[in-house]
Amino acid sequence: MIMIVMMMLMIVVMMLRRMMMVIIVMMMRIMGTMVMMIMVMRRRMMMMLVMNLLIMVLMDDDEDNEDDDGNYGDDNEDDGDDNLTSRKKMNSSRRHHLKSLILQIAQKWLDQEKAEDLAAKEAYMAEKCPSPPMSGDQNTLMEYCKKLHAIIDKIDEERYDIASKVQKADKEIEDLNIKVVDLRGVKKPALKKVRMSADTMLKALLGSKHTVNMDLRANLKQVKKEVKEEPTEAAGDWRKNIEDKADRKKMFETS
């Protein structure tokens, strides 16, 4: 009976050992892959930023060459040779050749970076994920598990540091992109003056939701104005009025 129990314990220990080894190895591989992917993405973004800057410089040279070509005819005949030699720049074929060379060099850099990343990944996995020992008793297994937990804690700290560095690099790349846009400038389109009423503007902005009529006169109540005729007194004879007043005056005198 004791032998059966011991055999059962040994089987359980072996199964636990294998399961723990598999889980730990998978975790280490996933973490190593994440770290390498973060490093590759950061390097690739930096290279793409450099390539964009080079292409922008070449495009600016193209615009300068076009402006200079348009101004060649304004020079005098005496100073024509000197101005041509001073303003002479590379032609379009040379520019295209330089652009193709830059793209070829960038492709070589990317291939070389992939090979270096693959070699670094293999070295990292060989260092961080050694082959686990498959022999030993329970105490040996517990000691090895403790070592693996310590390694996992250390790798977790490194992962946190790398993540903070990647965030810092992303912020720097974003700031550089903003500076590039500021240096290039933004061409404002020529806007045309359009006469538009308030109702048309609200319909264009709100669409079918616009139900308010901005014509204030249309909402007013129409009231008909009645003309009142003032009664006019008939003009009488002024002599008659004087005679009436004279009779009234006589009445006061007699009294």
TANOR-V593988 format. One record per residue. N is the residue number from 0. SS is DSSP state (hx for helix, st for strand, lp for the rest). Layout:
n->[N N]
ss->[SS SS]
//
This chain:
n->[0 1 2 3 4 5 6 7 8 9 10 11 12 13 14 15 16 17 18 19 20 21 22 23 24 25 26 27 28 29 30 31 32 33 34 35 36 37 38 39 40 41 42 43 44 45 46 47 48 49 50 51 52 53 54 55 56 57 58 59 60 61 62 63 64 65 66 67 68 69 70 71 72 73 74 75 76 77 78 79 80 81 82 83 84 85 86 87 88 89 90 91 92 93 94 95 96 97 98 99 100 101 102 103 104 105 106 107 108 109 110 111 112 113 114 115 116 117 118 119 120 121 122 123 124 125 126 127 128 129 130 131 132 133 134 135 136 137 138 139 140 141 142 143 144 145 146 147 148 149 150 151 152 153 154 155 156 157 158 159 160 161 162 163 164 165 166 167 168 169 170 171 172 173 174 175 176 177 178 179 180 181 182 183 184 185 186 187 188 189 190 191 192 193 194 195 196 197 198 199 200 201 202 203 204 205 206 207 208 209 210 211 212 213 214 215 216 217 218 219 220 221 222 223 224 225 226 227 228 229 230 231 232 233 234 235 236 237 238 239 240 241 242 243 244 245 246 247 248 249 250 251 252 253 254]
ss->[lp hx hx hx hx hx hx hx hx hx hx hx hx hx hx hx hx hx hx hx hx hx hx hx hx hx hx hx hx hx hx hx hx hx hx hx hx hx hx hx hx hx hx hx hx hx hx hx hx hx hx hx hx hx hx hx hx hx hx hx hx hx hx hx hx hx hx hx hx hx lp hx hx hx lp lp lp lp lp hx hx hx hx hx hx hx hx lp lp lp lp hx hx hx hx hx hx hx hx hx hx hx hx hx hx hx hx hx hx hx hx hx hx hx hx hx hx hx hx hx hx hx hx hx hx hx hx hx lp lp lp lp lp lp lp lp lp hx hx hx hx hx hx hx hx hx hx hx hx hx hx hx hx hx hx hx hx hx hx hx hx hx hx hx hx hx hx hx hx hx hx hx hx hx hx hx hx hx hx hx hx hx hx hx lp lp lp lp lp lp lp lp lp lp lp lp lp hx hx hx hx hx hx hx hx hx hx hx hx lp lp lp lp lp lp hx hx hx hx lp lp lp lp lp lp lp lp lp lp lp lp lp lp lp lp lp lp hx hx hx hx hx hx hx hx hx hx hx hx hx hx hx hx hx lp]
//
